[in-house]
């Protein structure tokens, strides 16, 4: 979801380096920067193995595991078993790393408290429909900015989804689009108002409606960060499915 311009900064909050000196201070600062890069990459991908992270960041397996072990100890990442399509080989199953809710808190979620209070007041005084109207008004400016940036995207829904992902990334959503067997998929790896949307799903509904209008077809929201998922995932049907749906 998009809020006031000032909440769109999703840069990782840097580790505070306590008073240190010499090589120790330099090494600690370097470690902090590397962990910031690991956190940003996990935010963008949703999940990644140690090998994938090391390859992306140009680090050896030993170096990347040192950082991941430290982040595990600080409860900033957790592991998930990688699902294999075929028979599993010998040895330990691969593990993917994902950010914990505590780590996501390092990415700014400004004004959650006052936004929650304001929406509760609106709901109590004017009902849930008023909340929906408010949510629609909040994403109107985002929709206009995206529409302007997508003028050259053409008519194909998947191509439009890819163009939309680029715009949303610039807006702070860490988005990407991909083609799957049933059409396409738009993923947003960050939601600036996830805590508010958890109580007021009208915010997610308004955003989904914007995505549908911008892509030019009906879409289906499959998962949201607001409801505990790692990524906000929106399914975009193929042209054949659109014809059947119509």
N, C-alpha and C positions, 0 to 999 in steps of 0.2 A: 504494500500500500504506500501511497505517496502522501507525505504531510507537507508542512511548511518547508521552504527551501533549505532552512538551516538544519533539518534532520536528515539530509541526504548524504552527509559525509559518513561513509562506512569504513574508513581506514581503521586498521587495527590499533587499539589503544596500546601505546608502547609501555614496556616494562620499566618501572622506576628503578634506576640503578642507585643503590645506597652509596654513601660516601666510601669510595675505594680509591686505590692509587695504582700506578704503574701497569704492569702487564695483566694483573688480575682484573683491574677495571676494564681494560681494553677487551680482554677475553669475554668477560661477562656481558659487555655491551654487544659484542659480536654474536654471542649466543642468543641474546634477546632479539636481535634483528632476524636471526635465522628462524627462531620460533615464531616470530611474527609472520614470516614468509610461509612457514608450514601452516599456520592457522588460516592465513588468507587463502592458500591453495585448497585446504580442506573445506573452507566456506564455499569456494567456487565449485568444487567438485562434488561436495556432499560426503564422499568417502574415497579413500585411496589407500593402497598398500604401501608399505615402507619402500619397496622397490620403485613404485611409481613416483613417490615423493622424492626419493633420492635422485632418480633420473631427471625429473623436472627441475630440481634445484641444483643439480650438479654436485651432489654429495655422495660419498661412499656409503655402503650399507652400514658400516660401523658408526659413521658420523650421524646419519639420519636416525639410527636406533637410539643413540645417546640422547638426542633431542626428544624423541618420542617417549623414551622411558621417563625422562624428566617431566614431560607433559602429562603422562599417565599418573605419575606420583602427585602431581598438582591437581589432578582431576579435571584437566583441560581437554583430554581426549579419552575415548574409550574404544574398544575393539569389537569388531563384528566379523564373523566367519564369512569368507568369500564363498559365494554360491558357485558351484561348478556345473556346467551344462552336461558334461560327459562323466565317465568313470574317474574317480579321484586316484591320483597316483600315490606312490609311497611317500612317507614323510609326514610332517606336521601340516595340517591344512593352513592355507594362507589366511592372514588376518588383514582386514581393512580397518583403517582408523577413521573415526568421525569425531567432530567436535561435541563436547558435552554442553548441556544447557548453560552451565557456568561459563564456559568459554564463549558462547554466543553473547553473553552479557557484556563481554569486552567490546562488542561492536555496538555503537551508540543506539539507545532506545530513548530518545529525549521526550519529555513531556507526557510520558505514559500516565502519570498520576492525575494530572489536570485533565487530560483527554478522557480518561475513564470517568472522572467525576462529571465532566460536561455531558458526556453521552448518557450517563445514568440520569442526570437531571432532565435531559431531553426526553428520554424514554418514560420517566415518571410523569412528566407534565403533558407530553403530547403523544405518547405511544410509540410502538416499534416502527410504524410507517414513517414517522418523523426522523428516526434514526437512519432509515434507508435513504430518505431524501438528503439528509446531511452527508451521508457517505458518498452518494452520487455527486454531490456538489464538490466534494473534496478531490475526487479523481478527475473532474472535468478539465482542469488545467493540464494534468498529466496526459490525458487523452489528446488534447489539442497539440501539445508538444510532440507526442509520438506520431500523430497523424502528419504533422508537417515534416518530420524527419523521414517518414515512410513514403513520400510522394513518388519515388522512383522504384518502389518495391514490386510493381506489377500486380497481377491479379491472383497468382497462384498462392493458396493459403500457406503452404510450407515456406515459400520464399518470403512471404509477408511475416511469418513467425520468426524467421531468421533475422529479418530486418528489425522486427520489434525487440528481439532479444538484445541487439546491439544498443538500441535506444534505452531499454530498461537498465542495462548495465551502466550506461552513462548516468542514469538517474539513481544508481546505488543499489540495484537489486541483484547484482551478480548473476545475470541471466544467460541462458544458452538454449538453443533450439536444436533438435536432432530429428532425423527421419527414422521412423520405425515401421514395422510391417503394416500396421493399421492406419498409418498416416504420419503424423508428426507429434512432437512433444516439446512443450515450452517449460523450462525449469527455471525457477527463481530461488537462488540459494540464500537470499537475505530478505527479511521483511522488517522494515523500520518500526512497524506498529503491531508486531505479533502479539504482545501481551494484551493490547486493547482489542484486537480482532478475536482473541480467544473468547472474550465475553460478548462481543458484538460482531457476529458473523456477517452482518450487513456490509461491513467493510470489505470482506472477501468477495461477497456477492457483487458489489459494485465494481470491484477490480475485474472479476471474471466477465462481467458484461462489457467492460471497456475492451478487454482482450478480444472478445467475440466480434465486436464492432470493428476493431482495427484490422483483424485478420480477414473479416468478411465472411465468416461462417459460424455456425454454432460450435461451441467448444464444451468440454467437460472437465471440471476441476476434480482431479483424482486425489490430491493430497495437499495439505497446507501446513506450514510451520506453526501457525496459530493453534492447530489442533494436535501438535506433538510430532509431526513428521519432520524429517530432516530437510526436505525441499518442498516448495510449492510447485506442484506438477499439474500442468494443464494439457489435456489430450486434444489434438486437432485432427478430426477425421479426414480421410483421404477424399479425393473428388468422387470416387465411386460410392463411398459411404454417404457423402453429402447428397448425391442423387437419390440413394435409397431412402435417406432420412426425409428428403423433400417429398 
